[in-house]
């Protein structure tokens, strides 16, 4: 059973369904895309006890949790207590994402490179400190904010408005009870996600995602508008260095704190002159990075998931396909603000057979038509011998899919080909 209903979960279910070990896949709640390859269960990812009962009733032998919120709520702890094999970190381990303050304190204590900054629970103290900082400056809400809780402020006015929104207006709810104010770092961003059983750390191919809603990194932050893998600027020796200097120390730091970290560990890294700084840690697969990483996986995905759960990841060798993958998110007009739902989607079967359409905000109507049901609606994903070929496949076919007001970035992976 895959828990979640977005593009990441469609990609996870798609890769799991390809395993020779798998007879049947359930997705809770899923979407119109997962309905084609699995049985959707109309249960929210946060309804942990109902999910546990369904898992037992249906004889489910492996559960993988997609979103961060059920992980932060302790879904893995509950499933463990019921004897249901589950892939993901425990509630206390998930703090590495659910609390930026926890993650920052861990990095400082164990000398894992991160931006210089300060933690505040007082609005007045935060505001005073902010006034003294060089611009641009980064303001981060402590808790979970659907990928939108980190704001780069380019003016004193924007910085003050951001702080007011987070700490006073509570635009992210209790996630804004504390903030971190960081120096702004420039360089190249990369997402490096790894499997870990709490001892061994095996990195995936690196990926780059695009947070801003419009081309040239303009507009507000989103959950991610596209991704590609692997970036040319992040070769094997840098993957090895980041694993040695960032990922392994983080897993060992957690162990030193009495926390066994099992599942995936996602490091959002800034690379400046060959040196890393951790912008964020996440406790789950990235979205949209997963859609651009899993199509390159050659090994049996389920073998890896089980090795993590059973604690024998050191016995696994993960193989990756050569080439590259590019994914472009097709979003509703108005996203990440207000948007319409229930618009019919046309042309889903008209794209090339070697392209994958991963659904996110979709639902299947009783009339057999697929309708929009969220902000990020679809990801169109293509693979090729290099980034240029994969990118060309996606952009040459993306206009074949249509729903009213559809918006997408035209520059995903463009920097790799010009």
Residue pairs with C-beta under 8 A, 6 or more apart in sequence:
1 25
1 26
1 27
1 28
1 41
1 51
1 54
1 55
1 58
1 60
1 62
1 63
1 64
2 9
2 12
2 13
2 16
2 25
2 26
2 27
2 28
2 30
2 34
2 38
2 63
2 64
2 66
3 9
3 27
3 28
3 45
3 51
3 63
3 64
3 65
3 66
3 67
3 70
3 75
4 12
4 27
4 28
4 45
4 65
4 66
4 67
5 27
5 28
5 29
5 30
5 31
5 34
5 45
5 360
6 31
6 66
6 67
6 287
6 360
6 361
6 374
6 376
7 287
7 288
7 290
7 291
7 329
7 358
7 359
7 360
7 376
7 378
7 379
8 66
8 285
8 286
8 287
8 288
8 290
8 291
9 27
9 30
9 31
9 34
9 66
9 67
10 27
10 30
10 31
10 33
10 34
10 291
10 358
10 359
10 360
11 290
11 291
11 294
11 295
11 358
12 64
12 66
12 285
12 290
12 294
13 25
13 27
13 30
13 34
13 37
13 38
14 37
14 294
14 356
14 358
15 294
15 297
15 301
16 22
16 25
16 64
16 301
16 302
16 305
17 25
17 37
17 38
18 301
19 300
19 301
19 302
19 303
20 300
21 300
21 302
21 303
22 302
24 38
24 39
25 37
25 38
25 39
26 38
26 39
26 40
26 41
26 54
26 58
26 60
27 34
27 38
27 39
27 40
27 41
28 40
28 41
28 42
28 43
28 44
28 45
28 51
28 54
29 40
29 41
29 42
29 43
29 44
29 45
30 38
30 40
30 41
31 40
31 359
31 360
31 361
31 362
31 363
31 373
32 359
32 362
32 363
32 364
32 370
32 371
32 373
33 357
33 358
33 359
33 362
33 378
34 40
34 359
35 364
41 54
43 50
43 51
43 54
45 51
45 65
45 66
45 67
45 69
45 70
45 75
46 69
46 70
46 73
48 70
48 73
48 74
48 75
48 78
49 78
51 63
51 75
52 78
52 79
52 82
52 84
54 60
55 63
55 79
55 82
55 84
56 82
56 84
60 84
61 85
62 85
62 86
62 87
62 302
62 305
62 306
62 309
63 79
63 84
63 85
63 86
63 87
64 86
64 87
64 88
64 305
65 71
65 75
65 76
65 86
65 87
65 88
65 284
66 284
66 285
66 287
67 284
68 94
68 97
68 98
68 144
68 282
68 283
68 284
69 144
71 88
71 89
71 91
71 94
71 97
71 98
71 283
71 284
72 91
72 94
72 95
72 97
72 98
72 144
72 283
73 91
74 90
74 91
75 86
75 88
76 86
76 88
76 89
76 90
76 91
76 94
76 263
77 90
77 91
79 85
79 86
80 86
80 90
85 306
85 309
86 309
87 262
87 263
87 305
87 308
87 309
88 94
88 262
88 263
88 264
88 283
88 284
89 96
89 261
89 262
89 263
89 283
90 259
90 260
90 262
92 259
93 254
93 259
93 260
93 261
93 262
93 263
93 283
94 283
95 102
95 103
96 102
96 103
96 106
96 250
96 254
96 261
96 265
96 281
96 282
96 283
97 103
97 144
97 266
97 280
97 281
97 282
97 283
97 284
98 143
98 144
98 283
99 142
99 143
100 140
100 141
100 142
100 143
100 149
100 180
100 280
101 119
101 142
101 178
101 180
103 280
103 281
104 114
104 117
104 119
104 180
105 119
106 112
106 250
106 253
106 254
106 257
107 113
107 114
107 250
107 253
107 278
108 114
109 253
110 249
110 250
110 252
110 253
110 256
111 249
112 245
112 246
112 249
112 250
112 253
112 278
113 245
113 246
113 275
113 276
113 277
113 278
114 277
114 278
114 279
115 138
115 182
115 183
115 184
115 185
115 270
115 277
115 279
116 182
116 183
117 138
117 180
117 181
117 182
117 183
118 129
118 180
118 181
119 142
119 178
119 179
119 180
120 126
120 129
120 178
120 179
120 180
120 181
121 177
121 178
123 163
123 167
123 168
126 163
126 167
126 179
126 181
127 160
127 163
129 181
130 137
130 139
130 156
130 159
130 160
130 163
130 181
131 156
133 159
133 181
133 183
134 183
134 184
135 153
135 154
135 155
135 156
135 159
135 184
136 152
136 153
136 154
136 184
137 152
137 153
137 159
137 181
137 182
137 183
137 184
138 150
138 151
138 152
138 153
138 181
138 182
138 183
138 184
139 150
139 151
139 153
139 159
139 162
139 163
139 166
139 179
139 180
139 181
139 182
140 149
140 150
140 151
140 179
140 180
140 181
140 182
141 149
141 150
141 166
141 172
141 175
141 176
141 178
141 179
142 175
142 176
142 177
142 178
142 179
142 180
143 149
143 172
143 173
143 174
143 175
143 176
143 177
144 175
145 172
145 175
145 176
146 223
147 211
147 221
147 222
147 223
147 224
148 172
148 220
148 221
148 222
148 223
148 336
149 166
149 172
149 175
149 176
150 221
150 279
150 280
151 158
151 162
151 166
151 221
152 184
153 159
153 162
163 179
165 171
165 176
166 172
166 176
166 179
167 176
167 177
167 179
170 176
185 270
185 272
185 277
185 279
186 270
186 272
187 270
187 271
187 272
187 273
188 231
188 233
188 234
188 270
188 271
188 272
189 208
189 268
189 269
189 270
189 271
189 279
190 206
190 207
190 208
190 231
190 233
190 234
190 268
190 269
190 271
191 206
191 207
191 208
191 209
191 227
191 266
191 267
191 268
191 269
191 286
191 289
192 203
192 204
192 206
192 234
192 239
192 242
192 243
192 246
192 247
192 266
192 267
192 269
193 203
193 204
193 207
193 264
193 265
193 266
193 267
193 285
193 286
193 289
193 293
194 201
194 202
194 203
194 204
194 243
194 247
194 264
194 265
194 267
195 201
195 202
195 204
195 263
195 264
195 304
195 307
195 308
195 313
195 318
196 202
196 247
196 251
196 261
196 262
196 263
196 264
196 265
196 308
196 313
197 262
197 307
197 308
197 309
197 310
197 311
197 312
197 313
197 314
198 251
198 254
198 255
198 260
198 261
198 262
198 311
199 251
199 311
199 313
199 314
200 313
200 314
201 243
201 247
201 248
201 251
201 265
202 304
202 313
202 316
202 318
203 239
203 242
203 243
203 247
204 293
204 297
204 318
204 320
205 229
205 230
205 293
205 296
205 320
206 229
206 230
206 231
206 234
206 239
207 227
207 228
207 229
207 230
207 231
207 286
207 289
207 292
207 293
208 227
208 228
208 229
208 231
208 413
209 224
209 225
209 226
209 227
209 286
209 288
209 289
210 217
210 224
210 225
210 226
210 227
210 409
210 411
210 412
211 217
211 221
211 222
211 224
211 225
212 218
212 219
212 220
212 221
212 222
212 225
213 219
213 220
213 221
213 222
213 225
213 331
213 335
213 336
213 407
213 409
214 409
215 409
215 410
215 411
216 411
220 336
220 337
221 336
222 331
222 335
222 336
222 375
222 376
223 287
223 288
223 336
223 375
223 376
224 286
224 287
224 288
224 289
224 329
224 376
225 288
225 328
225 329
225 331
225 376
225 408
225 409
225 412
226 288
226 326
226 327
226 328
226 329
226 379
226 408
226 409
226 412
226 413
227 286
227 288
227 289
227 291
227 292
227 326
227 327
227 412
228 292
228 324
228 325
228 326
228 327
228 387
228 390
228 391
228 412
228 413
228 416
229 289
229 292
229 293
229 296
229 324
229 325
230 296
230 324
231 416
232 387
232 416
233 271
234 271
238 271
241 276
242 267
242 269
242 276
245 276
246 267
246 269
246 276
246 278
247 265
247 267
250 261
250 265
250 267
250 281
251 261
251 265
254 260
254 261
255 261
262 308
262 309
262 311
263 283
263 284
263 308
264 283
264 284
264 285
265 281
265 282
265 283
266 281
266 282
266 283
266 284
266 285
266 286
266 289
267 278
267 280
267 281
268 278
268 279
268 280
268 281
268 282
269 276
269 277
269 278
269 279
270 276
270 277
270 279
287 360
288 327
288 329
288 376
288 379
291 327
291 356
291 358
291 379
291 381
292 325
292 326
292 327
292 381
293 325
294 301
295 321
295 325
295 356
295 381
295 383
296 320
296 321
296 323
296 324
296 325
296 383
297 318
297 319
297 320
297 321
298 319
298 320
298 321
299 316
299 317
299 318
299 319
299 320
303 316
304 313
304 316
304 318
307 313
307 315
307 316
321 383
322 385
323 383
323 384
323 385
323 386
323 389
323 390
324 383
324 384
324 385
324 386
324 387
324 389
324 390
325 381
325 382
325 383
325 390
326 381
326 382
326 384
326 387
326 390
326 391
326 393
326 394
326 412
326 413
327 358
327 379
327 380
327 381
327 382
327 394
327 412
328 379
328 380
328 381
328 394
328 395
328 398
328 408
328 409
328 412
329 360
329 376
329 377
329 378
329 379
329 408
329 409
330 376
330 377
330 378
330 379
330 380
330 398
330 401
330 403
330 406
330 407
330 408
331 339
331 375
331 376
331 377
331 406
331 407
331 408
332 339
332 340
332 341
332 343
332 361
332 372
332 374
332 375
332 376
332 377
332 403
332 405
332 406
332 407
333 339
333 340
333 404
333 405
333 406
333 407
334 340
334 405
335 375
335 376
335 407
336 375
339 375
339 405
340 372
340 404
340 405
341 361
341 371
341 372
341 373
341 374
342 371
342 372
342 373
343 371
343 372
343 403
343 404
343 405
344 369
344 370
344 371
344 403
345 362
345 369
345 370
345 371
345 372
345 377
345 378
345 401
345 402
345 403
346 401
346 402
346 403
347 400
347 401
347 402
348 357
348 370
348 401
350 397
350 400
350 401
351 357
351 380
351 397
351 398
351 400
351 401
352 382
352 393
352 397
354 382
354 383
354 393
355 380
355 381
355 382
355 393
355 394
355 397
356 380
356 381
356 382
357 378
357 379
357 380
357 381
357 401
358 378
358 379
358 381
359 370
359 377
359 378
360 374
360 376
360 377
360 378
360 379
361 372
361 373
361 374
361 375
361 376
361 377
362 370
362 371
362 372
362 373
362 374
362 377
362 378
363 370
363 371
363 373
364 370
364 371
365 371
372 403
377 403
377 406
378 401
380 394
380 397
380 398
380 401
381 394
382 390
382 391
382 393
382 394
382 397
383 390
383 393
384 390
384 391
384 392
384 393
387 413
387 416
387 417
388 416
388 417
390 413
391 412
391 413
391 414
391 416
391 417
394 412
395 410
398 408
